Amino acid sequence: MPGSQQNGCQQNGGGSRVWPENVGIIAMDIYFPTTYVEQTNLEEFNGVSKGKYTVGLGQKRMAFCNDREDIASICLTVTDRLFKKYQISPKDIGFMMIGTETIVDKSKSVKTVLMDLFKDSGNTDIEGVHATNACYGGTASLFHAIDWIESSSWDGRYALVIAGDIAVYASGPARPTGGVGAVAMLVGPNAAVIFDRRVRSTYMANVYDFYKPDLTSEYPYVDGPLSNQCYLQALDQCYNLYFDKVNRAHVNCPAANEPGKKARSVQLENFDGILFHAPYCKLVQKSVARMYLLNSLRKKAQDPDSLPSQLEKYKNIKLEESYNDRDLEKVLLTLSGDIFNQRTDPSLMLAREIGNMYTASLYSCLISYLLSDKIENLANKRILLFSYGSGLAASMFSARISGDTSDNSALSRLVKGVSDIPQRLEQRTSVAAAQFEETLNLREKTHSLAPYTPTGDVSQLSAGTYYLTDVSQKHHRAYSKA
Ligand SMILES: CC(C)(COP(=O)(O)OP(=O)(O)OC[C@H]1O[C@@H](n2cnc3c(N)ncnc32)[C@H](O)[C@@H]1OP(=O)(O)O)[C@@H](O)C(=O)NCCC(=O)NCCS
């Protein structure tokens, strides 16, 4: 990796170390299976009305895999490809965390399996294990990686974050909101996507909207309508807290274009990209609509005349009583249409094509956003991100894209690194809904079996894909590479 071991650290006047500069994402890649099912075929196969999954949920295709792939294999694949694509030396990694809720072992972390990728380098000095809380584990891992780099433990090496999941639901209304994917991110100073400091906002609570108490099954227990409400509730909380923090005069926040200025008013409009965890794209569209309301109410507190006339009757609304107000939702979807189209829709390309990837979903949206425009237009763009994991854990945070677009810049390498993704999507194989169901049945029957020899076809795996070859009597898992 060009620039490795350049620790980006500044010395203060006394010679002691201060925060490294511009910490964020330096390199990224995504892995998704080569097989998918068209949501239109699934609508027909499941006998639901035409448009329910495509228009109602906003999904186009859903990736899935057979019994040859598990959480370790998809994380191995994406990490190995990241190393090769960006010429990263395993010796330069000092921290690695995996965010996932696809658990195959209650004790042994996926991270330990990934240590096989470091064997030849001799590097065993790598902190971090894995983080689990529904779709939030990737964000927890990213925050830990950033914090490690900014801490006194940092030794100048990079951090690696992998967020990956095999999202499968039992037959029923939730099944079309599945998907499979893993995103790998190299984190360090002098990054292409630089995270803002001191403004993360978090909301956590104890709810049973989606959880996985049955370790013999891959499927969650899910209360769909409750999970939608919890998502929007968490959005309300994180949004208001984020904007309270960012507008505090003492925070030298890069989200405002005027660092150091005493009073400021950072609003939704300050962000060029607004990115969400995307369980299904329609919920993201509704979340932008919700943000429009939150933004309008905050503006109204400063200037009562600023409220759009269509929202006049909602000016004293109690947020907690408004989640199921369909009239309000309709008004907000119209008012927020331009914001959604310009600032969020470009980030949903992969979510539509692959489906929910749980922990990887938000970071797939970041990749889609990076693919949505030319590098010169991406430079200096400001991004707001919302991460949600059922149960629940949620955070809002922000970043800016580096302004350095020179040939060997981190941004240039990142944009080039993800540029093969549209072609990889094109090269996938569409599989009939009946075969998709059969494949999920196979996973269902064989999940956690030992001893077990997987039977799934490996011929469709793309070159460099890791796959499961055997589960021994003692549950030892063995992998090979296509
Ligand atoms: C999301 C989920 C609750 C939807 O379940 P469902 O029973 O299919 O829900 P609905 O019947 O309300 O249909 C979904 C949408 O499709 C719309 N729809 C139904 N048929 C339609 C058709 N033929 N054409 C267009 N839209 C249609 C519905 O009106 C509804 O839209 P609305 O919510 O804007 O009114 C379910 O897929 C689920 O539980 N998913 C997993 C949990 C999840 O992803 N939660 C998100 C937060 S983490």
The ligand as an ORCA input file, in Angstrom:
! r2SCAN-3c Opt
* xyz 0 1
  C     -40.702     -4.605      6.257
  C     -41.765     -5.606      6.575
  C     -42.360     -5.311      7.954
  C     -42.890     -5.521      5.524
  O     -43.830     -6.505      5.842
  P     -45.222     -6.646      5.054
  O     -46.139     -7.465      5.863
  O     -44.925     -7.108      3.682
  O     -45.703     -5.159      5.047
  P     -46.856     -4.468      4.243
  O     -47.955     -5.387      3.936
  O     -47.119     -3.267      5.050
  O     -46.196     -4.068      2.831
  C     -45.032     -3.313      2.737
  C     -45.293     -2.094      1.871
  O     -45.612     -2.499      0.561
  C     -46.787     -1.816      0.106
  N     -47.442     -2.650     -0.881
  C     -48.114     -3.809     -0.682
  N     -48.524     -4.296     -1.873
  C     -48.118     -3.442     -2.828
  C     -48.221     -3.406     -4.244
  N     -48.824     -4.371     -4.922
  N     -47.662     -2.371     -4.900
  C     -47.029     -1.386     -4.246
  N     -46.901     -1.368     -2.893
  C     -47.434     -2.387     -2.199
  C     -47.567     -1.625      1.377
  O     -48.549     -0.609      1.210
  C     -46.469     -1.242      2.325
  O     -46.073      0.093      2.096
  P     -46.288      1.215      3.225
  O     -45.601      0.706      4.463
  O     -45.654      2.402      2.652
  O     -47.762      1.303      3.375
  C     -41.190     -7.060      6.527
  O     -40.611     -7.255      5.268
  C     -40.152     -7.314      7.601
  O     -40.493     -7.669      8.720
  N     -38.829     -7.164      7.273
  C     -37.741     -7.437      8.216
  C     -37.595     -6.365      9.263
  C     -37.059     -5.077      8.746
  O     -36.431     -5.024      7.706
  N     -37.245     -4.013      9.525
  C     -36.747     -2.698      9.199
  C     -36.144     -1.978     10.350
  S     -34.704     -2.724     10.964
*
